[in-house]
Amino acid sequence: MQPGAALELKDLVVGRGSTPVAGPLSFSLAPGESLVITGPNGCGKTTLARCLAGVAAPLAGALQRPVNGVAFIPQSGDTDALVPLSVDEVLRFAALSSAANTAQSAMAAHAERAAVLDAVGLPGAQHRRFAQLSGGERQRVQIARVLLSECPLMILDEATSAADAASEQMLAAAIAAHARQRGRMALVVAHHPAAWVAAGARLLTLNARGTP
Amino acid sequence: MIAAWLQAILDAQLLLWREFSPAWWAAIVAGATLPALGVQVAFRGQALTTLAIPQVSFAAMALALAIPGFALTDAHEPSMLVMLAAAFAGALLGGLLAGQRQDQHAPLRMGAVFVGAWALTETVRALSPVGEMRLEPLLHGELLGASPSTAGLVALLVLPCAVILALQRRLSFCAAFPDAALAAGLNTRRLERGLALMLGAAIALGTVTLGPLVTAALLLLPAALAARNAPSAISMLRRAMLTGVLAALLGSIASVLADIPLGAAIALACVPIGLCISALQRR
């Protein structure tokens, strides 16, 4: 399949090494849509998310991804505390994607970063140290990074797992609304999909064998 | 009387500066550039690799000097080009021995490479009197006799440093969130290989001109000290570079006044300067 505007999977099988863990899976996601994937531990949700993000290769099947990269939040283990980042520096990484808007002035970019932090419930946190935030706050910063990115596809792997129920509801609504308004796609892996479904996301439940 | 006394000190300093200026310039350039590379090493937790690679590079230089008719010219002077090539080959070999995999055995592997290269250096030095004579000053970091051509070679360190500074944000993204950087469309493998190449070139240049002690010290100490309570990655980079430059200046003065090797003086000066900068920034 050729890269285009939508995400499309046909009989996709993903695995760890050469061992299949999920699939075959077939579904598509159009601009403006959100999809939440849920299922028991070990059913291959994270492996699927990594494959759709382009971090791992599929074992079989066809995958069409939008061009210009993917705004991806991996599971929390990806964060490396050896790099002493400020919140603002994490947000600035959004401008490094291949879809970044390079014409924006520094002042406008700064204002946009502040506004997105506001939207995820972390007003004025730009100069705080990323490593010193709580798990939930770090997840909000990562969500802000993804929202700031211009990539057409956002993939969030358990990106609200440390949030309380009310915060998860607020974040799910903000992300789904952002996808609708900007014509972006949001693919979310979550153990508790209710907040996402309430925000208008489609639901895909995988069984223990990694099939729908 | 005080004015005359100050004038005498100033005159003495100017005289010293004129006498040792290539060495001091070399120290200042190294102090400004190597810590910038060391910061990226610190972001990747590869301190042991950075300790081992200069040692392998130095072992390769020792081997080159020990082979009859290879690195020594007819005038029994080492050919700088051959020495640089040997040092770079050693740095690449060290990088290959380190491997790209940062698994649980990586520190053990690097420790073994460091000790192995050290033992090889000592053996080759014992077998080659010419090498012994040429390598001894580098081992101690005795820079004060540096010629203008040595200072010129050190100035080449600006090139890998400029490349790393230009890619600083991309490299930090790769180090902090490798999967997210790859998904965003960054060629993380090419960036990491580019960093390794620049580091290898800087280590080779540093080992040939400054010696393994100064090279490893300026790569590791300023970055390690700057990492203490650094509020951001860019702040850590600035602190590390400032520490390196000030350590080069202070170490140069201390080396002349106390008659100690310049390299050791620079390495030791990093510690109080780094701690002071860290304390000042915290206040």
Interface residues (C-beta under 8 A of the other chain):
Chain A: R50 A53 G54 V55 N68 G69 V70 A71 F72 I73 P74 D78 T79 D80 L82 V83 P84 L85 S86 D88 E89 V90 R92 F93 L96 S97 S98 A99 H127 R129 R145 S149 C151 I155
Chain B: A42 F43 R44 G45 R169 R170 S172 F173 A175 A176 F177 P178 D179 A180 A181 L182 A183 A184 G185 L186 A227 A230 P231 S232 A233 I234 S235 M236
